[in-house]
């Protein structure tokens, strides 16, 4: 079959790779219908997560049709259209039983790498390096889905493919941040980043009753999408002082919840960006925490800051004093999608959640390298490149 593979730093190629096979009785094999790029894939592409091997299949956000089922699978049959959570979780361990699915003890068969980095290993993730299991990704004609009864969800008949696709990762990641940050009715929520995850966090905050939701970015077409499709307010950080603007709209207090949806390659227009970029390129720090710092300083006293953007290891100049002295709650997580995808699909079925607009560029899988180039460089207003395998 064909698959889009990582072949080196900032290099991808469509290659012939072996077809996936059932390896466990709880597996299913899917024919991939749609699969999309994600901002966190750029960290792999650029070599910032150094656990890729040439030939690894990329992709973790996808929708497919079941073509083969293991003997132990009970919830799915051949022909079912399913969306799959990007994180791989067993459903049986202590963490899964406590709905902390991305922390599954059994989803990552290569735990040593992340145990050394973080003390404990999280679950596995499709197409996201050998640090998170070494699983083949979704940018392919077919994919094996382990623990299918846990991580694959049947799509309601009335929900189009391009809508349901984003129930795989972008929407549940946004839901994770909003729920874990305990956004309440009447809250003011600020979201850094107007990509797919940031937009879905804004949508989730609105559905939970936030009084005002403000999304911060610099890319005009993404900010326009937020206003048109999500209905949230926007700030362009290249045009305004974000901290001052947030104080102004909150009566001087600051947002109740600040959600960082940018990650380790954050950009800014200030001198701190140049400092962070230089240290990251010299490998004196692994991540650029520019947006996290701004969120911590902007958040009201006693508020909550949540990191949804992907971070790998260590950062410099982290404002721990602000966290402590302002009595902030600082949290972060990979998505617990198994917990949120069913309700997200219900919102989609009722027309309460719009996602198709994120798919600005839909193309055959054969054009995957060009799609990643457009996505990385924000060419032609690309918010997400979506691939259609021919399988």
SULDAHU-V849685 format. One record per residue. N is the residue number from 0. RES is the residue in one letter. OMEGA is omega in whole degrees, 0 to 359 (NA if undefined). D_CENTER is the distance of its C-alpha to the mean C-alpha in Angstrom with 2 decimals. Layout:
((N RES OMEGA D_CENTER) (N RES OMEGA D_CENTER))
//
This chain:
((0 X 177 26.37) (1 X 178 24.39) (2 X 176 21.01) (3 X 188 19.13) (4 X 168 19.46) (5 X 182 18.75) (6 X 180 22.33) (7 X 182 22.25) (8 X 182 20.77) (9 X 177 19.69) (10 X 174 21.31) (11 X 181 20.29) (12 X 173 22.76) (13 X 186 23.24) (14 X 169 25.25) (15 X 180 27.16) (16 X 180 25.84) (17 X 174 27.23) (18 X 177 26.37) (19 X 179 24.50) (20 X 172 26.82) (21 X 179 26.88) (22 X 183 27.03) (23 X 183 27.01) (24 X 181 28.50) (25 X 178 25.23) (26 X 160 23.49) (27 X 171 23.17) (28 X 178 23.01) (29 X 160 21.22) (30 X 184 22.17) (31 X 178 18.98) (32 X 179 19.40) (33 X 175 16.31) (34 X 187 13.32) (35 X 171 11.06) (36 X 176 9.83) (37 X 180 6.42) (38 X 180 7.04) (39 X 175 6.44) (40 X 181 9.06) (41 X 177 11.39) (42 X 175 11.85) (43 X 183 13.20) (44 X 183 15.15) (45 X 177 16.77) (46 X 181 17.82) (47 X 172 16.25) (48 X 195 15.28) (49 X 182 18.79) (50 X 175 18.57) (51 X 174 18.43) (52 X 180 21.61) (53 X 182 23.00) (54 X 177 22.56) (55 X 180 19.26) (56 X 181 17.51) (57 X 171 14.04) (58 X 179 11.31) (59 X 182 9.12) (60 X 192 8.54) (61 X 180 12.15) (62 X 182 15.23) (63 X 178 18.64) (64 X 180 22.22) (65 X 178 23.71) (66 X 178 26.53) (67 X 181 27.49) (68 X 174 27.30) (69 X 186 28.30) (70 X 183 31.34) (71 X 182 29.57) (72 X 184 27.04) (73 X 189 28.19) (74 X 186 25.71) (75 X 178 25.27) (76 X 179 27.82) (77 X 180 28.22) (78 X 179 27.34) (79 X 173 24.67) (80 X 186 21.69) (81 X 168 18.58) (82 X 189 14.82) (83 X 175 13.26) (84 X 182 10.65) (85 X 179 8.65) (86 X 187 10.24) (87 X 188 14.01) (88 X 187 16.28) (89 X 182 20.04) (90 X 187 20.66) (91 X 186 23.84) (92 X 182 23.37) (93 X 183 23.78) (94 X 178 20.10) (95 X 179 19.38) (96 X 177 22.56) (97 X 174 21.35) (98 X 175 18.07) (99 X 196 16.04) (100 X 181 14.63) (101 X 178 12.10) (102 X 184 15.31) (103 X 179 17.41) (104 X 188 20.52) (105 X 184 20.95) (106 X 183 17.69) (107 X 180 17.91) (108 X 178 21.26) (109 X 188 21.09) (110 X 188 20.89) (111 X 184 23.29) (112 X 184 21.01) (113 X 172 18.61) (114 X 179 21.64) (115 X 181 23.31) (116 X 194 20.46) (117 X 180 19.52) (118 X 175 22.45) (119 X 180 20.80) (120 X 170 18.38) (121 X 176 15.22) (122 X 178 14.68) (123 X 180 13.96) (124 X 178 11.11) (125 X 170 12.09) (126 X 186 12.83) (127 X 172 11.53) (128 X 181 14.96) (129 X 173 17.89) (130 X 180 16.72) (131 X 169 14.41) (132 X 181 17.11) (133 X 181 17.89) (134 X 172 16.90) (135 X 184 17.39) (136 X 190 14.47) (137 X 178 14.43) (138 X 187 15.82) (139 X 177 19.20) (140 X 183 21.91) (141 X 179 21.48) (142 X 172 19.32) (143 X 179 20.33) (144 X 176 18.46) (145 X 177 19.75) (146 X 189 20.38) (147 X 178 20.13) (148 X 180 21.77) (149 X 193 19.00) (150 X 178 15.78) (151 X 187 17.00) (152 X 180 17.78) (153 X 182 20.50) (154 X 177 19.79) (155 X 186 22.54) (156 X 185 25.04) (157 X 183 24.69) (158 X 181 20.98) (159 X 181 20.64) (160 X 184 18.50) (161 X 174 16.60) (162 X 185 15.85) (163 X 181 14.95) (164 X 187 12.61) (165 X 169 9.77) (166 X 179 10.65) (167 X 186 9.13) (168 X 186 5.38) (169 X 182 4.95) (170 X 179 8.07) (171 X 174 8.12) (172 X 176 5.41) (173 X 179 7.77) (174 X 179 10.60) (175 X 181 10.17) (176 X 183 10.64) (177 X 181 13.45) (178 X 183 15.14) (179 X 174 15.12) (180 X 176 16.35) (181 X 175 19.00) (182 X 183 19.09) (183 X 173 22.58) (184 X 180 24.59) (185 X 180 26.04) (186 X 166 23.48) (187 X 184 22.57) (188 X 174 18.85) (189 X 181 17.67) (190 X 176 14.14) (191 X 180 13.71) (192 X 182 11.77) (193 X 171 12.30) (194 X 183 9.64) (195 X 182 7.84) (196 X 178 5.72) (197 X 179 9.09) (198 X 179 11.12) (199 X 174 9.87) (200 X 178 10.48) (201 X 179 13.77) (202 X 179 14.63) (203 X 179 14.18) (204 X 178 16.33) (205 X 180 18.89) (206 X 176 19.16) (207 X 173 19.89) (208 X 177 22.67) (209 X 182 21.70) (210 X 178 24.67) (211 X 176 22.97) (212 X 185 19.42) (213 X 182 19.27) (214 X 187 16.51) (215 X 179 17.19) (216 X 177 16.74) (217 X 186 19.35) (218 X 192 18.63) (219 X 185 21.04) (220 X 177 19.68) (221 X 177 16.28) (222 X 177 18.36) (223 X 177 20.60) (224 X 180 17.93) (225 X 182 17.10) (226 X 186 20.83) (227 X 188 21.68) (228 X 180 19.08) (229 X 179 17.59) (230 X 178 20.87) (231 X 175 19.73) (232 X 182 21.59) (233 X 171 20.57) (234 X 174 21.69) (235 X 188 21.92) (236 X 175 22.08) (237 X 183 24.38) (238 X 182 26.83) (239 X 170 26.97) (240 X 188 27.02) (241 X 182 23.87) (242 X 180 25.31) (243 X 180 28.59) (244 X 180 27.13) (245 X 176 25.16) (246 X 182 28.36) (247 X 183 30.34) (248 X 179 28.40) (249 X 179 28.46) (250 X 178 32.14) (251 X 187 31.64) (252 X 186 29.59) (253 X 180 25.95) (254 X 176 22.87) (255 X 181 22.71) (256 X 175 18.95) (257 X 183 16.93) (258 X 179 13.13) (259 X 182 11.72) (260 X 183 8.46) (261 X 177 9.64) (262 X 196 9.85) (263 X 178 12.64) (264 X 183 13.93) (265 X 178 14.64) (266 X 169 17.59) (267 X 181 20.49) (268 X 183 24.02) (269 X 181 25.83) (270 X 179 27.54) (271 X 179 25.02) (272 X 180 22.65) (273 X 177 25.40) (274 X 182 26.04) (275 X 181 22.48) (276 X 180 22.14) (277 X 181 25.50) (278 X 178 24.80) (279 X 181 21.53) (280 X 177 23.39) (281 X 180 26.24) (282 X 173 24.02) (283 X 167 25.51) (284 X 182 22.08) (285 X 190 18.82) (286 X 175 16.53) (287 X 185 17.27) (288 X 187 17.04) (289 X 182 18.46) (290 X 178 16.23) (291 X 178 16.34) (292 X 182 20.10) (293 X 179 20.47) (294 X 180 18.63) (295 X 181 20.91) (296 X 183 23.96) (297 X 186 23.29) (298 X 178 22.62) (299 X 175 25.79) (300 X 180 27.81) (301 X 181 26.77) (302 X 184 23.35) (303 X 173 19.86) (304 X 181 17.21) (305 X 178 13.70) (306 X 175 11.26) (307 X 177 7.53) (308 X 183 7.26) (309 X 174 7.80) (310 X 187 11.60) (311 X 188 13.96) (312 X 191 17.36) (313 X 177 19.70) (314 X 180 20.18) (315 X 176 23.47) (316 X 178 25.06) (317 X 188 22.86) (318 X 181 24.63) (319 X 178 25.33) (320 X 178 28.55) (321 X 179 26.87) (322 X 184 24.73) (323 X 187 27.95) (324 X 176 30.43) (325 X 180 28.43) (326 X 180 27.71) (327 X 167 23.96) (328 X 181 21.61) (329 X 181 18.76) (330 X 175 15.90) (331 X 178 12.46) (332 X 157 10.40) (333 X 188 7.78) (334 X 172 7.39) (335 X 190 10.91) (336 X 180 10.37) (337 X 181 13.99) (338 X 190 15.12) (339 X 186 13.63) (340 X 179 13.42) (341 X 180 17.24) (342 X 177 17.55) (343 X 178 14.86) (344 X 176 16.95) (345 X 176 20.00) (346 X 179 18.89) (347 X 181 18.29) (348 X 180 21.68) (349 X 180 23.36) (350 X 183 22.06) (351 X 181 20.46) (352 X 181 16.94) (353 X 180 16.71) (354 X 187 13.96) (355 X 183 16.17) (356 X 179 16.60) (357 X 183 13.17) (358 X 184 14.73) (359 X 183 17.12) (360 X 179 18.19) (361 X 187 18.88) (362 X 175 20.83) (363 X 179 22.22) (364 X 179 20.58) (365 X 179 23.61) (366 X 183 22.34) (367 X 179 19.02) (368 X 178 20.16) (369 X 178 21.08) (370 X 178 17.84) (371 X 178 15.94) (372 X 179 18.73) (373 X 182 18.40) (374 X 182 14.66) (375 X 186 15.13) (376 X 179 18.29) (377 X 182 17.34) (378 X 174 20.44) (379 X 179 21.93) (380 X 184 19.40) (381 X 173 16.54) (382 X 172 13.30) (383 X 169 11.99) (384 X 181 14.30) (385 X 183 14.72) (386 X 177 17.03) (387 X 176 19.81) (388 X 183 21.30) (389 X 187 25.04) (390 X NA 25.43))
//
